[in-house]
C-alpha cells in the first residue's frame, strides 16, 4: 500500500490547537523567503494563452543554473520530480538521508525501492563503494539538518554509483558554490532539482526544474501532462531568473537576517545553558538537541503565535545505552520583521524557563 504524505508546518492546525486566529500568527515554519520576487503586472496574453512554448524559460534557467537549455525540464514545482522520478527507475536499493525531507522516502518506497539510510557523507560513499546501494538521494543543504555536501564529494559519489544520484537543491540559491547543476553536463546519471519557491519566495507559483541530460530526464518530460507548467509560471519564472540585481539584493537581505537570527538564538541558548546546537542554512536555522527542550520551545513560541517546524528526528537513531532522549530538529525560518517579535517572545520564554524542569 502506498504511503500518504503527511506534513508538519500546518498553520491552520496550529490555529485550532492553540486557539489563535490565523491573522495573528508569524509563520517561521516553511523556510520560504519572507521577501518574494516582485511580480508586477502580468500581460493579458499570459493569462489567456496556453503555455505552449517553454523555450524562453528554459534559456533563462540555463543561464541562471549554468547548464545547457536542453538539460532543463520545467515542472510544476520540484515536488513533481520528487514524486515521479523514483517510478521511472526499476526497483532497487536507494540510499536516503536518515533525517531529511520525508517526501523522498515516501515516493521511493511507493515506487518499490528499498531504502538504506545513511548518516554521514563518508558512510554514504562507503555504501556506494561496497555496491550496497544502486541509487542515492542527497538534500543539499539538508532540510532540516542544514548540513552541506561538497560538489567534489558528490561527483565522487556519482562515479561510484551504478544507478542515479538525485540531488535536491531547493535551498541552494543563497550560496550556490557547491551546486551540482553544472555537473549535469558530464554526469549522465545525475538529476538535480531546483525550485523558485524558497529563495525567490514564489512557492505559490509552483515552478521548479529537473536538471539532467540522462535518460530519466526524457522519461520525466514525457510523464508530465500537457501544459503542466502554467503560462503565468513560465512568464514570472523567466523574469525572476533574469533579474540579477534583485537576486544580489536578496542574497544580502538573507545574509543579514540569518546573522540576526543566529545571534538571537545563540543568546537565548547561552543564557539558559541549553545543550542545543545551531546550524544555519541561509533561509532557516536548525536547532538540534534533546526532544524535551526543543518541544517546549516550539510550544512556548506557538502559544505566542510564532510557528516553527518541529518534529524531525533521525529515523535510524536508536537510544544509546544511557537511554538519552532522541536528538530532534527544530527549524526556524527568517522573521519578516527583523526578529523583533521573536526576540520579545524569547525574552518572555527565558523568564519562565527556570520554573520548569526539562
C-alpha positions as CSV (number, residue, x, y, z in Angstrom):
1,X,0.0,0.0,0.0
2,X,1.3,3.4,-0.9
3,X,2.2,5.8,1.9
4,X,0.2,9.0,2.0
5,X,2.4,12.0,2.7
6,X,1.9,13.9,5.9
7,X,3.4,17.3,6.6
8,X,4.2,19.5,9.6
9,X,4.2,23.2,9.3
10,X,0.4,23.1,9.2
11,X,-0.5,26.6,10.4
12,X,-4.3,26.0,10.3
13,X,-4.0,23.0,12.6
14,X,-1.9,25.2,14.9
15,X,-4.8,27.7,14.9
16,X,-7.1,25.0,16.1
17,X,-4.7,23.6,18.7
18,X,-3.8,26.9,20.3
19,X,-7.0,28.8,19.7
20,X,-5.2,31.7,17.9
21,X,-6.7,33.2,14.7
22,X,-4.7,32.8,11.5
23,X,-4.2,36.5,11.1
24,X,-2.2,36.8,14.4
25,X,0.5,34.2,13.6
26,X,4.0,34.8,12.4
27,X,4.8,31.7,10.4
28,X,8.5,30.8,10.6
29,X,7.9,27.1,9.8
30,X,8.3,27.0,6.0
31,X,11.9,28.1,5.1
32,X,10.3,30.3,2.3
33,X,11.9,33.7,2.0
34,X,9.7,36.4,3.6
35,X,10.7,38.7,0.7
36,X,9.2,37.5,-2.5
37,X,10.2,38.4,-6.0
38,X,8.0,41.4,-7.1
39,X,5.9,40.1,-9.9
40,X,4.3,43.3,-11.1
41,X,1.8,43.5,-14.0
42,X,1.4,40.3,-16.0
43,X,0.5,40.7,-19.7
44,X,-3.1,39.8,-20.5
45,X,-1.9,37.2,-23.1
46,X,-0.1,35.3,-20.4
47,X,-3.5,34.7,-18.7
48,X,-5.3,34.0,-21.9
49,X,-3.0,31.8,-24.0
50,X,-2.0,28.2,-23.4
51,X,1.7,27.7,-22.3
52,X,2.8,26.0,-25.5
53,X,6.4,27.4,-25.6
54,X,8.7,26.8,-22.7
55,X,11.9,27.8,-24.5
56,X,12.3,31.3,-23.1
57,X,12.1,30.0,-19.5
58,X,14.4,27.1,-20.3
59,X,17.1,29.5,-21.6
60,X,16.7,31.8,-18.6
61,X,17.1,28.8,-16.3
62,X,20.0,27.5,-18.3
63,X,21.8,30.9,-17.9
64,X,21.0,31.1,-14.2
65,X,22.0,27.5,-13.3
66,X,24.9,27.3,-15.7
67,X,23.6,24.4,-17.8
68,X,22.6,23.9,-21.4
69,X,18.9,24.6,-22.2
70,X,18.3,21.0,-23.3
71,X,19.2,19.9,-19.8
72,X,16.4,22.0,-18.3
73,X,13.0,20.3,-17.7
74,X,10.5,22.8,-16.2
75,X,8.0,21.3,-13.8
76,X,5.1,22.4,-11.6
77,X,7.4,22.6,-8.6
78,X,10.4,20.4,-7.8
79,X,7.9,18.3,-5.8
80,X,6.7,16.9,-9.2
81,X,10.1,15.4,-9.8
82,X,10.4,14.1,-6.2
83,X,7.1,12.3,-6.8
84,X,7.7,11.0,-10.4
85,X,11.4,10.2,-10.8
86,X,11.5,7.2,-8.4
87,X,8.8,5.5,-10.5
88,X,10.9,5.9,-13.7
89,X,13.6,3.5,-12.4
90,X,13.5,-0.2,-11.8
91,X,13.1,-1.1,-8.1
92,X,16.5,-1.2,-6.3
93,X,18.2,-0.2,-3.1
94,X,18.3,3.6,-2.7
95,X,20.4,5.5,-0.1
96,X,18.3,8.1,1.7
97,X,19.3,10.6,4.4
98,X,18.4,9.2,7.9
99,X,16.9,12.6,8.6
100,X,15.6,14.7,5.7
101,X,12.6,15.9,3.8
102,X,10.3,12.8,4.1
103,X,8.7,13.1,0.6
104,X,11.8,11.5,-0.9
105,X,11.5,8.4,1.3
106,X,7.7,8.2,0.7
107,X,7.9,8.2,-3.1
108,X,11.0,6.0,-3.4
109,X,9.2,3.4,-1.2
110,X,5.9,3.8,-3.1
111,X,7.8,3.0,-6.3
112,X,9.0,-0.3,-4.9
113,X,12.6,0.7,-4.0
114,X,14.3,-0.5,-0.8
115,X,15.6,2.3,1.4
116,X,19.0,2.1,3.1
117,X,19.6,5.1,5.4
118,X,22.9,7.0,5.8
119,X,24.0,9.4,8.5
120,X,27.2,11.0,7.0
121,X,28.7,11.7,3.6
122,X,31.5,9.3,4.4
123,X,29.1,6.5,5.3
124,X,27.2,7.1,2.0
125,X,30.3,7.0,-0.1
126,X,31.3,3.7,1.6
127,X,27.9,2.2,0.8
128,X,28.4,3.1,-2.8
129,X,31.9,1.7,-2.9
130,X,30.6,-1.6,-1.5
131,X,27.9,-1.8,-4.0
132,X,25.3,-1.8,-1.2
133,X,23.1,0.8,-3.0
134,X,22.1,1.4,-6.6
135,X,20.8,5.0,-6.3
136,X,21.3,7.8,-3.8
137,X,19.4,10.9,-2.7
138,X,21.1,13.9,-1.4
139,X,19.4,17.0,0.0
140,X,21.9,19.9,-0.2
141,X,21.8,21.8,2.1
142,X,19.8,19.2,4.0
143,X,16.4,20.1,5.3
144,X,16.2,20.1,8.3
145,X,19.8,19.4,9.5
146,X,21.3,22.3,7.4
147,X,24.3,20.0,6.5
148,X,26.1,20.9,3.3
149,X,27.8,18.5,0.9
150,X,30.7,19.4,-1.3
151,X,30.3,19.2,-5.1
152,X,33.6,17.4,-5.3
153,X,32.4,14.8,-2.9
154,X,29.1,14.4,-4.8
155,X,30.9,13.9,-8.1
156,X,33.0,11.2,-6.5
157,X,29.8,9.6,-5.2
158,X,28.2,9.8,-8.6
159,X,31.1,7.9,-10.1
160,X,30.8,5.1,-7.5
161,X,27.1,4.6,-8.0
162,X,25.8,2.2,-10.7
163,X,22.4,4.0,-10.7
164,X,21.3,7.6,-10.4
165,X,22.3,10.3,-8.0
166,X,19.4,12.7,-7.2
167,X,20.4,16.0,-5.6
168,X,17.6,18.2,-4.1
169,X,18.9,21.8,-4.1
170,X,15.7,23.5,-3.1
171,X,17.7,25.7,-0.6
172,X,20.8,26.1,-2.7
173,X,20.3,29.5,-4.3
174,X,21.5,31.6,-1.3
175,X,25.0,30.1,-1.6
176,X,25.4,28.0,-4.8
177,X,29.1,27.4,-4.5
178,X,28.6,23.6,-4.0
179,X,25.8,23.2,-6.5
180,X,25.9,20.2,-8.8
181,X,23.9,21.9,-11.5
182,X,26.9,22.5,-13.8
183,X,28.0,18.8,-13.3
184,X,25.0,17.5,-15.3
185,X,27.0,18.2,-18.5
186,X,29.3,15.3,-17.8
187,X,27.5,13.2,-15.2
188,X,24.9,11.3,-17.2
189,X,23.3,9.6,-14.2
190,X,22.8,12.9,-12.2
191,X,19.5,14.6,-11.6
192,X,19.5,18.0,-9.9
193,X,16.3,19.5,-8.5
194,X,15.9,23.3,-8.3
195,X,12.9,25.4,-7.2
196,X,11.7,29.0,-7.3
197,X,9.7,28.5,-4.1
198,X,12.3,29.2,-1.4
199,X,14.9,31.8,-2.4
200,X,12.6,33.7,-4.7
201,X,9.6,33.5,-2.3
202,X,7.4,32.1,-5.0
203,X,6.1,28.9,-3.5
204,X,2.6,29.5,-4.7
205,X,3.8,29.8,-8.3
206,X,4.6,26.0,-8.3
207,X,7.6,26.2,-10.5
208,X,10.7,24.0,-10.4
209,X,13.2,22.2,-12.6
210,X,14.8,18.9,-13.2
211,X,18.3,19.4,-14.5
212,X,19.7,16.3,-16.2
213,X,20.9,15.0,-19.5
214,X,20.2,11.4,-18.8
215,X,17.5,9.1,-20.0
216,X,15.5,9.7,-16.9
217,X,15.1,13.4,-17.9
218,X,13.4,12.4,-21.1
219,X,11.2,9.9,-19.3
220,X,10.2,12.6,-16.8
221,X,9.5,15.1,-19.6
222,X,7.2,12.5,-21.2
223,X,5.4,11.8,-18.0
224,X,4.4,15.5,-17.5
225,X,0.9,16.4,-18.6
226,X,0.4,18.9,-21.4
227,X,0.7,22.4,-20.2
228,X,1.9,21.1,-16.8
229,X,3.6,24.5,-16.1
230,X,1.1,27.4,-16.3
231,X,1.7,30.3,-18.6
232,X,1.9,32.8,-15.6
233,X,4.6,30.5,-14.0
234,X,6.6,30.5,-17.3
235,X,6.4,34.3,-17.5
236,X,7.2,35.1,-13.9
237,X,9.9,32.5,-13.7
238,X,11.7,34.0,-16.7
239,X,11.6,37.5,-15.1
240,X,12.8,36.2,-11.7
241,X,15.7,34.2,-13.2
242,X,16.9,37.0,-15.3
243,X,16.8,39.8,-12.7
244,X,20.4,39.6,-11.3
245,X,20.1,42.9,-9.5
246,X,17.2,41.7,-7.4
247,X,18.9,38.3,-6.8
248,X,22.0,40.1,-5.4
249,X,19.8,42.2,-3.1
250,X,18.0,39.1,-2.0
251,X,21.3,37.4,-1.0
252,X,22.3,40.4,1.1
253,X,18.9,40.5,2.8
254,X,19.0,36.8,3.6
255,X,22.6,37.0,4.9
256,X,21.8,39.9,7.2
257,X,18.6,38.3,8.6
258,X,20.3,34.9,9.0
259,X,23.1,36.6,11.1
260,X,20.5,38.3,13.3
261,X,18.5,35.1,13.8
262,X,21.6,33.2,14.7
263,X,22.5,35.8,17.3
264,X,19.0,35.8,18.8
265,X,19.0,32.1,19.2
266,X,22.6,31.9,20.3
267,X,22.0,34.4,23.1
268,X,18.9,32.6,24.2
269,X,20.6,29.2,24.3
270,X,23.7,30.5,26.1
271,X,21.8,32.3,28.8
272,X,19.9,29.1,29.6
273,X,22.9,26.9,29.1
274,X,21.0,24.5,26.9
275,X,22.6,21.6,25.1
276,X,21.3,22.7,21.8
277,X,23.4,23.2,18.6
278,X,22.6,25.7,15.8
279,X,23.2,25.2,12.1
280,X,22.4,27.9,9.5
281,X,21.3,27.2,6.0
282,X,20.5,30.6,4.7
283,X,16.7,30.6,4.7
284,X,16.4,28.8,8.0
285,X,18.4,27.9,11.1
286,X,18.1,24.4,12.6
287,X,18.3,23.7,16.3
288,X,19.3,20.2,17.3
289,X,19.2,18.7,20.8
290,X,17.1,16.8,23.3
291,X,13.5,16.5,22.3
292,X,12.1,17.8,25.6
293,X,13.9,21.2,25.3
294,X,13.0,21.7,21.7
295,X,9.4,20.6,22.0
296,X,9.0,23.0,24.9
297,X,10.5,25.9,22.9
298,X,8.3,25.1,19.9
299,X,5.2,25.1,22.2
300,X,6.2,28.2,24.0
301,X,6.6,30.1,20.8
302,X,3.4,28.7,19.4
303,X,1.5,30.0,22.5
304,X,2.8,33.4,21.5
305,X,1.6,32.9,17.9
306,X,5.1,32.2,16.4
307,X,5.1,29.0,14.5
308,X,8.2,26.9,13.9
309,X,8.8,23.5,12.3
310,X,9.3,20.8,15.0
311,X,9.3,17.1,14.9
312,X,12.2,16.0,12.6
313,X,14.1,13.1,14.1
314,X,16.9,10.8,12.8
315,X,14.7,7.9,11.8
316,X,17.5,5.3,12.4
317,X,19.0,6.8,15.6
318,X,18.3,4.3,18.5
319,X,18.5,5.4,22.1
320,X,22.0,4.7,23.4
321,X,23.0,2.7,26.4
322,X,22.3,5.5,28.8
323,X,18.8,5.9,27.4
324,X,19.4,9.5,26.4
325,X,16.5,11.3,24.6
326,X,16.5,11.3,20.8
327,X,18.0,14.4,19.2
328,X,15.5,16.1,17.1
329,X,15.4,19.2,15.0
330,X,13.5,22.5,15.3
331,X,13.7,24.6,12.2
332,X,13.2,28.4,12.4
333,X,12.7,30.5,9.3
334,X,13.7,34.1,8.7
335,X,11.5,36.6,10.5
336,X,10.0,39.2,8.2
337,X,10.2,41.9,10.9
338,X,13.9,41.6,11.6
339,X,13.3,39.4,14.6
340,X,11.6,42.0,16.8
341,X,8.7,39.7,17.7
342,X,10.8,36.6,18.1
343,X,13.2,38.5,20.4
344,X,10.4,39.6,22.6
345,X,9.0,36.1,22.7
346,X,12.3,34.5,23.6
347,X,12.8,37.0,26.4
348,X,9.4,36.0,27.9
349,X,10.2,32.3,27.5
350,X,13.6,32.7,29.2
351,X,11.8,34.1,32.3
352,X,9.5,31.1,32.6
353,X,12.1,28.5,31.6
354,X,13.8,28.4,35.0
355,X,10.4,27.5,36.6
356,X,10.2,24.2,34.7
357,X,12.3,21.0,34.7
358,X,13.1,19.5,31.3
